[in-house]
Amino acid sequence: MHLFKNFFKLLKNNSTGVIIYAVIFVAMVIGVMVAAPAMASETGGPDYAVQESIEISYIDGDHSALSEGLIDYLSVNNNVTAVFGRSQSSIQDLVFFGLSEYHLYIEDGFADGTGEITYLTNMDKSGSIYMIDNAVNNYIQAYKDYENMGYAPEKCAELAKELMLDTATLNIVQEEDGRS
């Protein structure tokens, strides 16, 4: 009980400070309530679709249906450029200076399983790199799945690209007062 009485004595002695803090708090709450609907209407609602185009350079040492289909698939939403005949240091300069955000090297024999894909980037572990890595891995897996079904290599590349480009759209319907 003593603690309770002492608390209210402190509030009474410092009443001007308590009133100032209360007024500031109420003003901030009102400001947030007024600004939130205005910001939502300026952005046109909750559109969260993000499409980003990435500068990709590549060297295709394999020239197989898999590698050419992969390059064709990546070129749909990105700016893809072939850089044949360049030295390793020239390619590193392209990536370092941001002329190419992602350099893809497809070794000879990749479609046969004797080669591999390597990449070079200056944005290690960024969202863009994750997105491209994921796209490359998903395309290769789809190609291999169609190959295991017995399709010809050119048909595998075409079907894998078609599968990867098939997208679904999600729309969120909200009531007019902003609640979902």
Solvent accessible surface area in square Angstrom, and as a share of the most:
residue,aa,sasa,rsa
1,M,165,0.73
2,H,152,0.68
3,L,150,0.75
4,F,120,0.50
5,K,113,0.48
6,N,77,0.40
7,F,106,0.44
8,F,102,0.43
9,K,128,0.54
10,L,110,0.55
11,L,60,0.30
12,K,161,0.68
13,N,120,0.62
14,N,84,0.43
15,S,50,0.32
16,T,102,0.59
17,G,28,0.27
18,V,64,0.37
19,I,106,0.54
20,I,102,0.52
21,Y,162,0.62
22,A,51,0.39
23,V,94,0.54
24,I,87,0.44
25,F,135,0.56
26,V,81,0.46
27,A,61,0.47
28,M,124,0.56
29,V,60,0.35
30,I,96,0.49
31,G,37,0.36
32,V,100,0.57
33,M,130,0.58
34,V,103,0.59
35,A,44,0.34
36,A,49,0.38
37,P,86,0.54
38,A,50,0.39
39,M,122,0.54
40,A,56,0.43
41,S,86,0.55
42,E,145,0.65
43,T,104,0.60
44,G,61,0.59
45,G,28,0.26
46,P,54,0.34
47,D,125,0.65
48,Y,164,0.62
49,A,105,0.81
50,V,128,0.73
51,Q,133,0.59
52,E,81,0.36
53,S,61,0.39
54,I,0,0.00
55,E,63,0.28
56,I,2,0.01
57,S,3,0.02
58,Y,33,0.13
59,I,28,0.14
60,D,5,0.03
61,G,27,0.26
62,D,22,0.12
63,H,113,0.50
64,S,25,0.16
65,A,22,0.17
66,L,0,0.00
67,S,0,0.00
68,E,93,0.42
69,G,10,0.10
70,L,0,0.00
71,I,17,0.09
72,D,67,0.35
73,Y,28,0.11
74,L,3,0.01
75,S,50,0.33
76,V,69,0.40
77,N,71,0.37
78,N,19,0.10
79,N,75,0.38
80,V,35,0.20
81,T,77,0.45
82,A,44,0.34
83,V,11,0.06
84,F,105,0.44
85,G,88,0.85
86,R,115,0.42
87,S,66,0.42
88,Q,112,0.50
89,S,69,0.44
90,S,35,0.22
91,I,4,0.02
92,Q,86,0.38
93,D,74,0.38
94,L,22,0.11
95,V,4,0.02
96,F,145,0.60
97,F,141,0.59
98,G,36,0.34
99,L,122,0.61
100,S,4,0.03
101,E,37,0.17
102,Y,2,0.01
103,H,8,0.04
104,L,0,0.00
105,Y,82,0.31
106,I,0,0.00
107,E,56,0.25
108,D,109,0.57
109,G,8,0.08
110,F,26,0.11
111,A,27,0.21
112,D,122,0.63
113,G,61,0.59
114,T,117,0.68
115,G,13,0.13
116,E,97,0.43
117,I,38,0.19
118,T,57,0.33
119,Y,91,0.35
120,L,55,0.28
121,T,21,0.12
122,N,76,0.39
123,M,61,0.27
124,D,98,0.51
125,K,181,0.77
126,S,35,0.22
127,G,57,0.55
128,S,17,0.11
129,I,5,0.02
130,Y,155,0.59
131,M,81,0.36
132,I,2,0.01
133,D,35,0.18
134,N,65,0.33
135,A,20,0.15
136,V,7,0.04
137,N,94,0.48
138,N,66,0.34
139,Y,0,0.00
140,I,30,0.15
141,Q,106,0.47
142,A,7,0.05
143,Y,6,0.02
144,K,61,0.26
145,D,57,0.30
146,Y,37,0.14
147,E,71,0.32
148,N,127,0.65
149,M,128,0.57
150,G,65,0.62
151,Y,94,0.36
152,A,57,0.44
153,P,66,0.42
154,E,121,0.54
155,K,82,0.35
156,C,0,0.00
157,A,12,0.10
158,E,97,0.43
159,L,32,0.16
160,A,0,0.00
161,K,49,0.21
162,E,110,0.49
163,L,85,0.43
164,M,47,0.21
165,L,62,0.31
166,D,111,0.57
167,T,117,0.68
168,A,101,0.78
169,T,118,0.69
170,L,156,0.77
171,N,122,0.63
172,I,97,0.49
173,V,135,0.77
174,Q,82,0.37
175,E,102,0.46
176,E,185,0.83
177,D,91,0.47
178,G,47,0.46
179,R,163,0.59
180,S,117,0.76
